[in-house]
Amino acid sequence: MSRMKLFSMHMITLCLQKMISSVVRKGVLNILDITNLYAYRIEELAVGIVKAESYEDAREKVKAAYLKHNDCFDSERDFIELKEIAENDSWFSDNPDVVEVDELV
């Protein structure tokens, strides 16, 4: 497995762990709410998760964040790949704290 893929998997795991622990601490939900969550990847730069109303909204939110906070991001060069995290292909109903997004990374 490539170093980039391992790094990407590690980053997604950390993001999900932070989201889950935040939700559990607040007592808001008993399971991970995957509604309107999108996994994103910017080749050779970053992997993460964004909450958005649509693919376009997700792309714009990621683009805005990286333009503001990352000097390496170039909106003309860097393509933001997105995958909606959906119950039918990524979420394990019997293990509600696990979301699979490996198709993207």
C-alpha positions as CSV (number, residue, x, y, z in Angstrom):
1,M,0.0,0.0,0.0
2,S,1.4,3.4,-0.9
3,R,2.4,5.9,1.7
4,M,-0.1,8.4,0.4
5,K,-2.9,5.9,0.7
6,L,-1.9,5.0,4.3
7,F,-1.6,8.6,5.2
8,S,-5.1,9.3,3.7
9,M,-6.6,6.4,5.6
10,H,-5.0,7.6,8.8
11,M,-6.3,11.2,8.3
12,I,-9.9,10.0,7.6
13,T,-9.7,7.7,10.7
14,L,-8.6,10.7,12.9
15,C,-11.3,12.9,11.4
16,L,-14.0,10.4,12.1
17,Q,-12.7,9.7,15.6
18,K,-12.9,13.4,16.4
19,M,-16.4,13.8,15.0
20,I,-17.6,10.7,17.0
21,S,-16.0,11.8,20.3
22,S,-17.5,15.3,19.9
23,V,-21.0,13.9,19.3
24,V,-20.7,11.5,22.2
25,R,-19.3,14.1,24.6
26,K,-22.2,16.4,23.7
27,G,-24.7,13.6,24.1
28,V,-26.4,14.8,20.9
29,L,-26.6,11.5,19.1
30,N,-26.2,7.9,20.0
31,I,-24.9,7.1,16.5
32,L,-22.9,8.9,13.9
33,D,-25.1,11.2,11.9
34,I,-24.0,10.7,8.3
35,T,-26.6,13.1,6.8
36,N,-25.0,15.5,4.4
37,L,-21.5,14.3,4.9
38,Y,-19.0,14.1,2.0
39,A,-15.5,12.6,2.0
40,Y,-13.1,14.7,-0.1
41,R,-9.6,14.2,-1.5
42,I,-7.3,16.8,-3.0
43,E,-4.5,14.8,-4.7
44,E,-1.2,15.0,-3.0
45,L,-2.6,17.6,-0.5
46,A,-5.4,16.4,1.8
47,V,-8.2,14.1,2.7
48,G,-11.1,15.0,4.9
49,I,-14.8,15.2,5.5
50,V,-17.2,18.1,4.9
51,K,-20.8,18.6,5.9
52,A,-22.8,20.2,3.1
53,E,-26.2,20.3,1.4
54,S,-24.9,19.1,-2.0
55,Y,-21.8,18.1,-4.0
56,E,-21.5,21.7,-5.2
57,D,-21.9,23.1,-1.7
58,A,-19.3,20.6,-0.5
59,R,-16.8,21.5,-3.2
60,E,-17.3,25.3,-2.5
61,K,-16.8,24.8,1.3
62,V,-13.6,22.8,0.8
63,K,-12.3,25.2,-1.8
64,A,-13.0,28.2,0.5
65,A,-11.3,26.6,3.5
66,Y,-8.2,25.6,1.5
67,L,-7.9,29.0,-0.2
68,K,-8.0,30.7,3.2
69,H,-5.8,28.2,5.2
70,N,-3.4,26.4,2.8
71,D,-0.8,28.1,0.7
72,C,-0.3,24.9,-1.4
73,F,-3.9,24.8,-2.7
74,D,-4.4,26.2,-6.2
75,S,-8.1,26.3,-7.3
76,E,-7.1,26.2,-11.0
77,R,-4.8,23.2,-10.6
78,D,-6.2,21.1,-7.7
79,F,-9.3,19.0,-8.3
80,I,-11.5,18.3,-5.3
81,E,-12.8,14.7,-5.5
82,L,-16.0,14.1,-3.5
83,K,-18.0,11.1,-2.4
84,E,-21.2,11.3,-0.5
85,I,-21.1,9.2,2.6
86,A,-24.4,7.3,2.2
87,E,-26.1,4.6,4.2
88,N,-26.4,2.2,1.3
89,D,-22.7,2.0,0.5
90,S,-20.6,3.3,3.4
91,W,-22.4,3.1,6.7
92,F,-22.7,-0.1,8.8
93,S,-26.1,-0.1,10.5
94,D,-24.9,-2.7,13.0
95,N,-21.7,-0.7,13.8
96,P,-22.9,2.9,13.7
97,D,-19.6,4.5,14.6
98,V,-17.9,3.1,11.4
99,V,-18.1,4.8,8.0
100,E,-16.2,3.4,5.1
101,V,-14.8,5.8,2.5
102,D,-12.0,3.7,1.0
103,E,-13.2,4.2,-2.6
104,L,-12.1,7.8,-2.4
105,V,-8.7,7.4,-0.8
